[in-house]
């Protein structure tokens, strides 16, 4: 089965050897997004701004793939401080509606560019 590379200027350009997303059949694999502003390629300040930016970046990639946040079936969230988990839940509710995707939240020692949060996921298009 052929794979299609997804790209949008609405999310940060890849800062490594990866694509923003890859579509295979009706499944889209979303690469991790951190709180980089796509226009400046600079990290936004603070955990709240970073969480919002992560979800905005993911939304831009889902839309470029022909879907929406509602099409995400699996979400992985990585936090350098798990005490921010409640904040992530609150902000996530602004970008997702029930039924929510399956999700994992993992505490990590560090993330690229000193990010405080990163999220990736899998999207299924109808």
C-alpha positions in Angstrom: 0.0 0.0 0.0 1.3 3.5 -0.9 2.1 6.0 1.7 1.3 9.7 1.4 3.4 12.4 3.2 1.4 15.1 4.8 2.8 18.6 5.0 1.4 22.0 6.1 2.8 25.4 6.8 0.3 25.6 9.6 2.5 23.5 11.8 6.2 23.7 12.5 8.5 22.2 9.8 10.1 19.0 10.8 13.3 19.6 12.8 14.7 16.2 12.1 14.5 13.2 9.8 10.7 12.8 9.9 7.5 14.0 8.2 4.7 15.9 10.0 2.4 12.9 9.2 2.2 9.9 7.0 -1.0 8.5 5.6 -1.3 4.8 4.7 -4.8 3.8 3.5 -7.3 5.6 5.7 -4.9 5.8 8.7 -2.7 8.9 9.4 0.2 8.7 11.7 0.8 12.1 13.3 4.4 12.9 14.4 5.0 14.5 17.7 4.3 18.2 18.0 5.8 20.5 20.6 5.0 24.1 21.4 6.8 25.6 18.4 5.2 28.5 16.7 5.1 27.5 13.0 5.8 31.1 11.8 8.8 31.8 14.0 10.0 28.2 14.7 10.5 29.5 18.3 9.1 27.8 21.4 6.1 29.6 23.0 6.6 30.5 26.7 5.0 28.6 29.5 3.2 25.3 29.9 -0.3 26.6 29.2 0.8 28.3 25.9 2.8 25.2 24.9 -0.2 22.9 25.5 -2.4 25.1 23.3 0.3 25.4 20.6 0.7 21.6 20.6 -3.0 21.1 19.9 -3.1 23.9 17.3 -0.2 22.2 15.6 -1.8 18.8 15.6 -5.1 20.4 14.3 -3.2 22.0 11.4 -1.7 18.6 10.5 -5.0 16.7 10.8 -6.7 19.3 8.5 -3.9 19.0 6.0 -4.5 15.3 6.0 -8.2 15.8 5.2 -9.5 15.2 8.7 -10.0 16.9 12.0 -9.2 16.5 15.7 -12.3 14.3 16.0 -10.7 11.8 13.7 -7.8 11.1 16.2 -8.3 7.7 17.7 -5.1 7.5 19.7 -3.2 10.3 21.4 0.1 10.1 23.3 1.1 13.0 25.6 4.6 13.4 27.0 5.2 15.7 29.9 8.4 16.7 31.6 6.3 17.4 34.8 3.3 15.2 35.5 1.9 17.8 37.9 0.8 19.6 34.6 -1.5 16.6 33.8 -4.7 18.3 35.1 -3.9 21.4 33.0 -3.5 19.3 29.9 -6.9 17.7 30.6 -8.5 21.1 30.9 -7.0 22.4 27.7 -7.6 19.2 25.8 -11.3 19.6 26.4 -11.1 22.8 24.3 -9.9 20.8 21.3 -11.7 17.5 21.6 -15.3 16.4 22.2 -16.6 13.2 23.4 -16.0 10.4 22.6 -12.4 11.2 23.4 -9.5 9.3 21.7 -7.7 6.6 23.5 -4.8 8.2 25.3 -1.6 7.7 27.2 0.2 10.3 29.3 3.9 9.7 30.1 6.3 11.5 32.3 9.7 12.0 30.5 13.0 13.5 31.6 13.3 15.9 28.6 11.9 16.8 25.2 13.3 18.4 22.1 14.1 22.2 22.3 13.4 22.2 26.0 9.7 21.6 25.4 7.5 20.9 28.5 4.9 18.9 26.5 4.7 16.9 23.3 1.8 15.0 21.7 1.5 12.6 18.8 -1.3 10.4 17.6 -3.1 8.2 15.1 -6.0 9.4 13.0 -8.5 7.3 11.2 -10.3 8.8 8.2 -13.7 7.5 7.1 
